[in-house]
Amino acid sequence: MPFIIIKDLTFGYDGSPHLFEGLNLNLDSSFKLGLIGRNGCGKTTFLKLLSGQLNYVGKIDTSERFLYFPPAVENPHLNAYELSLSLRPESHRDYRLEREASLLALNKTALERPFDTLSGGEATKVLLSILFLEENVFPLIDEPTQNLDLRGREVVKDYLSLKKGFILASHERLLLDSCVDHILALSLTGIELVKGNFSSYMENRIRWEEFQKNEKTKLNSEIARLERASQKSRQWAQKTEKGKYGEGPVDRGYIGHKAAKMNKRAKAVDKRRQEALEEKKALVIKNEKRVNLSLEPLKYHHEVLAYGKDLSVGYQETPNLTDLSFSIRRGEILAVKGPNGSGKSLFLKLLLGEAKIFSGEYHRAENLIISYVPQKMEVENISLRELSQTRLVDEAQLKTILRHLGLDRKDFEVRLSDMSLGQKKKIFLALSLATPAHLYLWDEPMGYVDILSRLEIEELLVAKRPTMVVIEHDLVLLKHVATDTLDLTRHLHNRNELNEMSE
């Protein structure tokens, strides 16, 4: 099989430290590689370096032809057939495009419509279909499930599991477990190639962390013992040296020899203690620090914070959801499920008091403090400091959380209105984590959060058990944190529109 050989690769953006320095890596092009790492560690950059979009120092030696996903669509008015011919003229065939589209559960009418009229999910499936028109390429796939609902993610998971030879950068655990046979783990200290899927990688990582923890405990004990021995030797040497000048006849040469010997021993012990400290430091460097996240939910004095019975709710003149009954109890995490367009965000708007109630019984407890992470982020033209002052959260704590979520310090100086959608999402999530509240409403909070940070947020929610209503496509996270589920599919007022909206 052909190989991808990376030699002494060095790259950094202007004005920033190198993301990669002297990187050496050999990859078999038959591998199905999952690329993971913290936000900001260089996953997208690594894919763009392989695809030739960025200049670098070093060498990438391979006979493979790389294709980056998602490609830039310069003319969004083209339909899928025309776009395929534009992007892949050497491999375009209508029947091939239709074959790949059918594997992605994409109907032919979507292929005939202009690209800019497609939903986010449809557009993703069209570009994936074009990507895999030809087998003799090596795809570099960057976050393919970002715009997909649960059903769409399942389809893409099954689709990619049929393919061979690619690199897939993703934060989706189920996708990585189903589709990859090797993990490429990026960190601040380099890159690691491990055989297996994400779950096996994490099992090995947990075992390694436990080993590191035990080794560190042993070293701490050894350092303490050496410090005691060193102090005892020095004290004995000082006492012996003073003995040369005591009263009466003494053998000063013998005493001086013994004192020098003890001093030499003390220096040897000090040297070993310093070596042990260096070993301990190396352990800390090699074992990447875990995110220090915190959450302090407020406890409400009543058990039920909100409930509804036989509700019909919507935004304007007609209801979107009907026959809806639910209760939100203190300390419970309610997962709201349903395809795109089924009214999940509307349900959160109901709890926020921003939806219209047509009929039924509804009650929300008084004086609730609510922390809300919206799906769509609308922000003012203010700085992060002004935001922290407006929201009454500690600026240092907010910035610490944002650093863990992958924002660079230079991003802290950017006005919120000029930030990307991903940066805005992380700011709202960080605000929520930094705000004590009775009820947390999170609308797709993990969309731009790296897989390791997701694990730590998951652990935090399990440990703190806030009262929460969450909409999220990460099924593994929901499985571990949710105490109850509300499926809105059967409550949609006009279910005939559901399939079209959820593509």
Secondary structure, 3 states (H helix, E strand, C coil): CCEEEEEEEEECCCCCCCCEEEEEEEEECCCEEEEEECCCCCHHHHHHHHCCCCCCEEEEECCCCEEEECCCCCCCCCEHHHHHHHHCCCCCCHHHHHHHHHHCCCCHHHHHCEHHHCCHHHHHHHHHHHHCCCCCCEEEEECCCCCCCHHHHHHHHHHHHCCCCEEEECCCHHHHHHHCCEEEEEECCEEEEEECCHHHHHHHHHHHHHHHHHHHHHHHHHHHHHHHHHHHHHHHHHHHHHHHHCCCCCCHHHHHHHHHHHHHHHHHHHHHHHHHHHHHHHHHHHCCCCCCCCCCCCCCCCCEEEEEEEEEEECCCCCCEEEEEEEEECCCEEEEECCCCCCHHHHHHHHHCCCEEEEEEEEECCCCCEEEECCCCCCCCCCHHHHHHHHCCCHHHHHHHHHHCCCCHHHHHCCHHHCCHHHHHHHHHHHHHCCCCCEEEEECCCCCCCHHHHHHHHHHHHHHCCCEEEECCCHHHHHHHCCEEEECHHHECCHHHHHHHCC
